């Protein structure tokens, strides 16, 4: 068993002000996306440089945060919707925890569509340039989850198991690190290697959806299911059902994509 590092979630704490590792990970993800989009030839051809790119990142950041919070409420707290209806301020209380990747993806996509319509840019080409950077943000996000000691794995006896503070005495899979490695590092390498080899507009989006869906579906077997939902049919988590939808969407999208080059 490996000891959990017990890193303080707060980097700096000055009175009511707290700079948390998790928040910093979001910033690192968006900054990385800015630079990784900017160095792509396809993005330069679209004019995604300087202020235009900054505006795109701003739109998507707002969409991601809003979508991630609403996705958590609707996907993982649907049994408690009445509570949010009577306590509407809790809907925006992201500091209480509860963010959904799938909801964040939907929110970011809608924000990008709005941005492309305003600036009259081809959405699929913009999405291709952006999507290859998403795994980097996922990596930072999962490392933030690990530092917080949240979203840990199921009980296990593997040699690299850890005991998390929120689950004392129970060795568990460090599933946050599994996700950081697969959904972050491995998926980024795959997308980055393919981005200049496939000319079909939107293909990178389809590959991301399928790749993430498969990787997350597998890792969910090692991740502790949400307590308020548990497992459906005693086997599948809510995350796995959402990943199934992503995989199906990736296949449909790839089949429907236009054949003209970028």
N, C-alpha and C positions, 0 to 999 in steps of 0.2 A: 504494500500500500504506500502511496506517495502522500506526504503531508500537504494539505491545502495551504497556499502561501499566506492567506489572510491579509491581503492588501487593503489598506483603508480606502473605501470607495470615494472619500473626499480627498482631492489633491490639496486644496487650500480651503480653510474655513475661517472667515472673518466676520464674526457676528452672525447676522442672518444670511450673509452671502456664502454660498458654497460652490466651489468649482469641483465637479465630480468627474471621475474617469469616464463614466458612461457618456456624459455630455461631450467630453473632449473627443471621444471616439466618433461621434457623429460629425464633429467639425473636421477631424482628420479624414473621414470618408468623403466629405464634400470637397475638401481641398485637393485630395488625391484625384477625385473625378475631374476637377477643373483642369489639372495639369495633364492627366492622361487623355482627356478628350482633346485638349489643345494641340497635342503632338501628332494627332492622327491626320493623315493627308485628306481623308474624306471630310473630316470636320472643317479643315481649312478651306476646302472647296465650297462648303456651305456657308462660310463666313462666321463660323463659330469660334471667334477669337475675341479677346478683350472684353468690352462691355456686353456684347451680344452673348458671349458664353457666360459671363457673370449673371446676366439676367436669367438665362436658362437654368443655371444652378439654383438661383433664388426661387424661381417658380417651382422647381422640382423639390426643393427642400421643404417649402410650405406644403406641397401636395403630399410628400412622403410622411411628414409628421402628422398632418391631419388624417390622412388615410390610415396610418399605422394605429392611431388611437381609436378611430371609429371602427376599424377592422377588428381590433381587440374586443371592443364592446359588442359588436354584432356577431362575430364568429365565436368568441370564447365566453361571453357573458350574456348570451341571449336569454338565459333563464332569469337574469336580473335586470332586464330592460326597464321594468317598472321602477326600480330604484333610481336609475339614471333619469327617468322621466320626472321624478319628484325631486331629484338632486342634480339639475342640469349643469351646475358648475363642475361636478365630478367628471363630466365628459371631457373637459379640457385639462383635467388635473393629471398631466403626464408625469409629474413628479411623484405620484403615488404608484407608478409602475403600470405596466400593461400596454405593450405595443405589439402589433402584429405585422410580420414581414409581408404577408400576402395583402393585407390592407394597405400597407405603405407602398407596395408595388402598384396597386390600382390607383392610389392617389397621385403617385409620381407620373404615371402614364397619362392620367387625365390632365395634369398640369402641363405636361409636355405637349399634349395635343392642343391645348389652349395657346401655348407659346408659339407653336408652329403655325396655327391659324392667324395669329396676330401678325407674325413676321413673314407669313406666306412662304414657309419652308416645307419641304417634303418630309412628312412625319417619319416614314420608315427609314430614310437615310439618317435622320437625326437620331432616331431610336437605336439604330445600329451602332453609331458612334458612342452613344451613352451607355448602352447595356453592357459593353465589354468592361466597363469600369466598375459596375455594380458589385462584383465579387470582392473587390478591395474594401468597399464599405461594409460588406457582410463580414469580412474578416475582422475589421475593427469593432463592429457591433458585437460579435460573438466574444471577442476578448473582453469587451465591457461587461457582458453577461457573466463571464468567468470571474472577473474581479469582484463583481457584486455578489458572487456565490449564488446566482439564480439560474433557472432553467437548466438545472443539473440533470444527470442521467438516472437510470433505474439502478436498484441495488445490484451489486455484482461482487465477485471475488477475484477479478482479474488483478494482476500485480500492480497495475497503474491506477487502481481505484483510489478515490479520495473521499474523505468525510467532510461534507460542506457544513458551514455553521448553522444553516437553516434545517439541517437534517442530522443532528448529532448522533454519533454512534453507528451510523449506517454507511458503509463504504458504497460509493456510487460511481458510475461511469462519468468521467469529465466530458460529457457530450458537447459542451460548448466548444471544447478544443477539437472534437471531431468535426463539428460544423465549420469552425474557423479553417481547418485544414482542407476539407473537401469542398464546401460551398465557397470558400474564400480563395485559398491558394490554388488548388487543382483546377477549379472552374475558371479562374482568371487566366491561368496558363493556356487552357484549351481555347478559350475565346480569343485571347490575344494572338495566338498562333494562326487562328482561322480567319481573323478579321479582314486580311488583305487577299485571301485566297478564294473567297466565295463572293461572286458578283451579284447574287440575287438580293435585291433590296428587302430588308426585314428578316433575312436568314439568320443573322446573329441573334435577333430577338427570339426567334423560334428555337434556336439551339440553346440559348440561355434558359428559356422556360422549361424545355425538356431536361436539360442537364441538371438544373437546380431541383426540378420536381423529383427526378430519380434519386439524386443524392440525399435530399431532405427526407424523402420517403424511407430510405434505408436507415438513416440515422435516427428517425423517430422510433425505431424498435429499441434503441438504446436510451432514449430520452424519456424522462418521467412525464407521463401525460398530465394535463391540467387537472387539478384535483376536483374542480367544479364540474368537469365534463367526464373525465375518465376515458375508457375505451369503448368504442362501439363494437358490438358483437364480441366483446372481450378480446379484441385483437387490434383494431385500427383506431388511431387517434384522429382528432379533428384536423391536425396538421397534415396527416396522410391523405385525408379526403381532399383537402385543398390542393395538395401536391398532385393527386390524381387528375384534378381539374386542370392543373397547369400542364401536365403531360399531354392530355387530350387536346388542349388549346394549342400546344406547340405543334402537334401533328396537323391539325386543321389549318393553322396559320401557314405552315410550310407549304401545304398543298395549294393554298389560295394565293400565295405570293405572286406578284408580277414577275416576268422573266427577263425584263430589261436590266441591263447592267447599271452599276452605280455611276 
